Amino acid sequence: MAADSAYVKQYALLCAEICDYCADHCKEHEHKHCKQCADSCRRCAEECRKIAA
C-alpha cells in the first residue's frame, strides 16, 4: 500500500472479507474477548472498505 500498488483495492476488499468472517464467528461466542474481537474486526472491515472505495 505504501508503494501505491495496483492491487490496493483488491487487498483491502480481501481484508474486509476476512475481518467480516472473523467477526461473524467470534460474535457467536459469549466470552468477552470474543465480543471484543468481533467489534474490532467489524471496525477493521469498515476501514478496509473505505480504502477500497
Secondary structure, 3 states (H helix, E strand, C coil): CCCCCCCHHHHHHHHHHHHHHHHHHHCCCCCHHHHHHHHHHHHHHHHHHHHHC
